[in-house]
Each structure stands twice: as C-alpha cells, then as structure tokens.
C-alpha cells in the first residue's frame, strides 16, 4: 500500500488528467483508484475536487480563442443582445442552454448523489451501461451534417445539455454523455468533442466551486504543498490528454472507449 501522501496526490492527479475529458468517466476512475490506494478522508475528497481546476485550466487555454470570442464587441445594440450574439460561435447563449440543465439537476440531486451513488458497484454499472450506449450509438446509421463546432445551433446545444444530465450518475461520464447525444443529433465527432470540452469549463467551475465552498474548512496550511503539486500535474496531463484524444477520435471513434468501459466495469464487479 502506498503511504507517501505526495505520491498518492501525484498518482491521483495523473488519473484525473487522463480521464477528465476522455469518455471513460473521471469521477468513476477517481472513486475506484482512490479506494485502491487508500486515499480517503475529508482532505483527500477535497483534493480530488480541487485538482479538477487544473484540468479546467488546460481546457480553457486550449479553447481560449473561442472563450475570448464570447466577449461582446462595442456597438449600438443593447449589451445583453451583444453578449448573447457574440463575436464568434458558439455564443454565450449556446453555453447557457447547454449548462443550465445539468446545473439544475446537479443542485437538486447533489446530496443524493454524494450519499448514495459514490460506491464502486454503482460506478461499475455506470461504466458498463455507458460503454454499451456508446458502442450502439456509434454503430447506428447517422447523418452527421454538423461538421464544425461553429455550426452547432442553439437547439442542438440545448439537447446536448439535456443529454449531459446523464453524467450525474458516477461512471456515465460527462464527455461521453455529451458526445453520444451530439452524434444522435447529427454532429460529427470532432465538433462534438470540441463543444463538450468547452462546455466542461463552466460546468466544472460551478460544480467544483460548490464542492469547495462546502469542504474548504477541512483544510489547513499543511495541505497547500500537495494540493499545488496535484493542480500542476492534473493541468499538464489533461493538456496532453485533450490533444491526444482530439487527434485520435476521428479515426478511432467511440467504440474502443466503450469496450474499455465495459471491461473495466466488469473487472470491478468481479473483484467486488
């Protein structure tokens, strides 16, 4: 069993960075991995939430041009209209309709999710069901007419936001849920992944911020060191993970990730 706190922090951050944006469920992997290395307690739980900020920063920097495009340009039109129309696509309105559903569902079910769904068997079933769903959707005949993220409509963004609500089940995967939904409504893989990763930034900022506000009191100055290390590791690994996934997604599709999820979930259930 690993005893060194910094080694546990680094390993956990590597898992976070590798899985946060790949459709294999970072939450599910973190729950399983932290139990395996015995990284538990209030500080550990807060740490696993905090290091997501490193992954968020990686996504924000990769898509910084799109986020800067959300800033309204000077003009004669009312500020709100300029804000919602934006200088580029997707606009603020795209983000609002895509983010709002999961924020509402997450807020309403937060206590139930934390108390009842953060168990290994629930995660395993989520991995398996999500994996089967990804394979089925990938194999279905589809007309993928939306080629770039700029072509995604507000209506499509809202439908993706509804589909994203599946991610409140640990093991289902936020990125997996958004990409499966995107494929079903005619959005190509690369555009689906781009929009999924961009939407992840406000969703994760809200979720992480809410969790940290509730758990920050558990921390002391002694926790600063390994929290900082974890943030940096998660940022670097997430950066390369996003770049790698975007490069291979077009050729691989979602099937290999679905197979991995099913195998991982089955292994967990077998061990249990």
Protein Blocks (a to p, Z undefined) as FASTA:
>chain_A
ZZblklmmmmmmmmmmmmmmpcgbjmlmmmmmmmmnopgcjklmmmmmmmmmmmmmmmmm
mmmmmmmmmpccddfbdfklmmmnopbdcdfklmmmmmmmmmmmmmmmmmmmmmmmmcfk
lmmmmmmmmmmmmmmmmmpccddfblbfklpcfklmmmmmmmmmmmmpghjbpmlmmmmm
mmmnopafklmmmmmmmmmmmmmmmmmmmmmmmmmmmpcfklmmmmmmmmmmmmmmmmmm
mmmmmmmmmmnommlmmmmmmmmmmmmmmmZZ
